[in-house]
Amino acid sequence: MSQPANPTAAAIRFDAVEKALAAQGKGRVVALRDVTLEVPPGAICGIIGRSGAGKSTLLRMVNGLERPSSGTVTVAGHDVGRAKGAGLRRIRRDVGMIFQHFNLLASRTVYGNIALPLEIAGLPAAEIRSRVSDLIARVGLEAQAKRYPAELSGGQKQRVGIARALATRPKVLLSDEATSALDPETTQTVLALLRDINRDLGLTILLITHEMGVVRDIASDMAVIDAGRIVEAGPTHDVFVSPQHPTTRSFLSGVTGINLPGFIAARMQDSRPDGPAQEVIRVTFSGSHATDPMLARLASEMGTEANILAGAVEEIGTRPFGNLLISVDAAKGAAARGFLDRHGLMTEVMGYVR
Ligand SMILES: Nc1ncnc2c1ncn2[C@@H]1O[C@H](COP(=O)(O)OP(=O)(O)OP(=O)(O)O)[C@@H](O)[C@H]1O
């Protein structure tokens, strides 16, 4: 078996991973196909996909809950798929996990839940006390330390989950839809906590989600999974600016503030109609580009008036990213796009309206 040239370079690495599962009545289901993906140390990597795309299967391979049918999964250079016994336990200590429904023990307090993995690992009582106190402070639950899960809000429960996952000082944190059961405001506070942990502890985070907003708000890198295949991957900013795959685009249309007004969407058609029509163009820009002067120049230099239909500027990481939907006279569409492209904006024809 060939080994990667520098097996420690990536925190997590999937090499040509396939996973076939025996499904009742359906024969074999191929959950993952030829998955190759590298997560650099210290990255926050978001994996997005629809229900059944294979996200959970992919995540569960990182702590050995699933083994590849073929291919290799390594964590910090250790082959998880082939590890057994003490070797597998050692890898699992390096990999913490948090869950959508928190998976806390109802019979234990906040303190007791966080202490559990340390008790299992057999740490001395004094060491457990000191570590748990530090973790409780880190996740901001000092006032709740003696409470039971039933007395906590969803956000507080997830904080306990995060503290428990960090107890064994892992190198990697896996997040299985950790904010899916939370309201938008609580989601933001939990994502902020994960960002702090990533920054302060240098922890690599691999998270799965079906929400592009989560990827936008936290992930430095992302991959899109569709029917068991990685169809697109790269730095989050780059994927947002220039999505290549239809699945990525469909996920993006929900978050980038570029949904067409209903009365236009209803009249859109794919091909240019005969007679006068408007071409609807998506304009994407990143960095410090300002579109206003560019649209003014489009009018003054090209004689093409653009109607602004929708738009939003957001921040991904620390870099601005903008999306604008405009319409121009279809007869001048190609020239307008050429002008905007030449000036560093990216354009794409969305369709036509009469
Ligand atoms: N234990 C299993 N036995 C048989 N098939 C399975 C098993 N687990 C998952 N599958 C199948 O593998 C495919 C991928 O499932 P997986 O749970 O990884 O997707 P997912 O993207 O996490 O979906 P969701 O977001 O709904 O949890 C699906 O077709 C699913 O039905």
The ligand as an SDF file (V2000), in Angstrom:
LIG
                    3D

 31 33  0  0  0  0  0  0  0  0999 V2000
  -26.2470    1.7590    8.2680 N   0  0  0  0  0  0  0  0  0  0  0  0
  -26.6350    1.9360    7.0180 C   0  0  0  0  0  0  0  0  0  0  0  0
  -27.0800    0.9000    6.2810 N   0  0  0  0  0  0  0  0  0  0  0  0
  -27.4660    1.0820    5.0050 C   0  0  0  0  0  0  0  0  0  0  0  0
  -27.4550    2.2580    4.3540 N   0  0  0  0  0  0  0  0  0  0  0  0
  -27.0460    3.3290    5.0310 C   0  0  0  0  0  0  0  0  0  0  0  0
  -26.6110    3.2410    6.4000 C   0  0  0  0  0  0  0  0  0  0  0  0
  -26.2510    4.4820    6.8030 N   0  0  0  0  0  0  0  0  0  0  0  0
  -26.4400    5.2970    5.7530 C   0  0  0  0  0  0  0  0  0  0  0  0
  -26.9040    4.6160    4.6910 N   0  0  0  0  0  0  0  0  0  0  0  0
  -27.2000    5.1710    3.3530 C   0  0  0  0  0  0  0  0  0  0  0  0
  -26.0160    5.8110    2.8950 O   0  0  0  0  0  0  0  0  0  0  0  0
  -26.3170    7.0360    2.2510 C   0  0  0  0  0  0  0  0  0  0  0  0
  -25.6190    8.1820    2.9600 C   0  0  0  0  0  0  0  0  0  0  0  0
  -26.1510    8.3510    4.2670 O   0  0  0  0  0  0  0  0  0  0  0  0
  -25.6330    9.4340    5.2900 P   0  0  0  0  0  0  0  0  0  0  0  0
  -26.3730    9.2180    6.5790 O   0  0  0  0  0  0  0  0  0  0  0  0
  -24.1550    9.4170    5.3380 O   0  0  0  0  0  0  0  0  0  0  0  0
  -26.1200   10.8060    4.6020 O   0  0  0  0  0  0  0  0  0  0  0  0
  -26.2490   12.2510    5.2170 P   0  0  0  0  0  0  0  0  0  0  0  0
  -25.7720   13.1650    4.1520 O   0  0  0  0  0  0  0  0  0  0  0  0
  -25.5630   12.3170    6.5230 O   0  0  0  0  0  0  0  0  0  0  0  0
  -27.7990   12.4230    5.4120 O   0  0  0  0  0  0  0  0  0  0  0  0
  -28.6250   13.2070    6.5610 P   0  0  0  0  0  0  0  0  0  0  0  0
  -28.3000   14.6650    6.3890 O   0  0  0  0  0  0  0  0  0  0  0  0
  -30.0560   12.8790    6.2160 O   0  0  0  0  0  0  0  0  0  0  0  0
  -28.1830   12.6540    7.8740 O   0  0  0  0  0  0  0  0  0  0  0  0
  -27.8290    7.1490    2.2580 C   0  0  0  0  0  0  0  0  0  0  0  0
  -28.3010    6.6450    1.0310 O   0  0  0  0  0  0  0  0  0  0  0  0
  -28.2680    6.2450    3.3860 C   0  0  0  0  0  0  0  0  0  0  0  0
  -29.5560    5.7320    3.1580 O   0  0  0  0  0  0  0  0  0  0  0  0
  1  2  1  0
  2  3  1  0
  2  7  2  0
  3  4  2  0
  4  5  1  0
  5  6  2  0
  6  7  1  0
  6 10  1  0
  7  8  1  0
  8  9  2  0
  9 10  1  0
 10 11  1  0
 11 12  1  0
 11 30  1  0
 12 13  1  0
 13 14  1  0
 13 28  1  0
 14 15  1  0
 15 16  1  0
 16 17  2  0
 16 18  1  0
 16 19  1  0
 19 20  1  0
 20 21  2  0
 20 22  1  0
 20 23  1  0
 23 24  1  0
 24 25  2  0
 24 26  1  0
 24 27  1  0
 28 29  1  0
 28 30  1  0
 30 31  1  0
M  END
$$$$
